[in-house]
């Protein structure tokens, strides 16, 4: 099997060279904690087949899920379709363990009903 996993610190270097980080976690996974970068492309796994056309074919893609397992399956599929693709090693856990920027709902000082869970 091909090892597509790369550590979070290498992901940052690839993003600086124009790679695209694609977060495939579902909405309920993203609503409490997310990667604090404006350039993350969010396509939930459950919508991936319908939204795959949003992926740039001319850029390196790095897939992120919660722990790296689901991303690996998607990456293998995309590789067969001609994409240059990698998987964020250990997913969001790897990002957090590398002390890279994350944002949590608790950090948002918002009093609207949706942020307060009402």
C-alpha positions in Angstrom: 0.0 0.0 0.0 1.2 3.5 -0.8 1.8 5.7 2.3 0.2 9.1 1.6 0.4 10.4 5.2 2.4 13.5 6.0 3.0 15.2 9.3 1.2 18.5 10.1 4.4 20.5 9.9 5.0 19.3 6.3 1.3 20.1 5.5 1.9 23.8 6.4 5.0 23.9 4.1 2.9 22.5 1.3 0.1 25.0 1.9 2.7 27.7 1.6 3.6 26.3 -1.8 0.0 26.5 -2.9 -1.4 23.1 -1.8 -5.0 23.0 -0.6 -6.1 21.6 2.7 -9.4 19.8 2.4 -11.3 19.1 5.6 -13.7 16.2 5.0 -15.1 16.0 8.5 -18.9 16.2 8.9 -20.6 19.4 10.0 -21.1 18.1 13.6 -17.4 17.4 13.8 -16.4 20.9 12.6 -18.9 22.9 14.6 -16.9 22.7 17.9 -13.3 22.7 16.6 -11.8 23.6 13.3 -8.4 24.5 11.7 -7.9 28.2 12.0 -7.0 29.0 8.4 -9.2 30.9 6.0 -7.9 28.9 3.1 -9.3 25.4 4.2 -11.7 23.9 1.8 -14.5 22.2 3.7 -16.3 19.3 1.9 -17.9 16.9 4.3 -17.4 13.2 3.4 -21.1 12.7 3.0 -21.2 15.3 0.3 -17.9 14.4 -1.3 -19.3 12.6 -4.4 -21.5 15.6 -5.3 -18.9 18.2 -4.6 -15.7 16.6 -5.8 -15.7 18.9 -8.8 -14.8 21.8 -6.4 -11.4 20.3 -6.0 -8.6 21.9 -8.0 -7.0 19.3 -10.2 -3.9 21.5 -10.8 -3.0 21.7 -7.0 -1.7 19.3 -4.4 -4.5 18.3 -2.0 -4.1 17.4 1.6 -7.1 15.7 3.1 -7.9 16.0 6.8 -10.4 14.1 8.9 -10.6 13.5 12.6 -7.8 10.9 12.8 -6.6 10.3 9.3 -8.4 7.0 8.5 -11.3 8.3 6.4 -9.0 10.7 4.6 -6.8 7.8 3.5 -9.7 6.1 1.8 -10.7 9.3 0.0 -7.1 10.0 -1.0 -6.6 6.6 -2.6 -9.8 7.2 -4.7 -8.6 10.6 -5.7 -5.1 9.4 -6.6 -6.7 6.9 -9.1 -8.5 9.9 -10.6 -5.2 11.7 -11.2 -5.1 14.1 -8.2 -1.8 14.7 -6.4 -3.0 14.0 -2.9 -1.8 13.4 0.7 -3.3 12.8 4.1 -2.7 14.8 7.2 -1.1 12.3 9.4 -3.4 11.6 12.4 -5.9 14.1 11.0 -7.1 16.9 13.3 -5.3 15.2 16.2 -2.0 15.5 14.4 -2.7 19.2 13.7 -3.5 19.8 17.4 -0.4 17.8 18.6 1.8 19.9 16.4 0.4 23.0 18.2 -0.9 24.5 14.9 -3.8 27.0 15.0 -7.2 25.6 15.9 -10.4 27.5 16.8 -13.1 26.3 19.1 -16.6 27.4 19.6 -15.7 28.4 23.2 -13.3 31.0 21.8 -16.0 32.8 19.9 -17.6 35.5 22.0 -21.0 35.4 20.3 -24.3 35.4 22.0 -26.5 34.3 19.1 -28.8 31.4 19.6 -26.9 29.1 17.2 -23.6 29.6 19.0 -25.2 29.1 22.4 -26.8 25.8 21.3 -30.4 27.1 21.5 
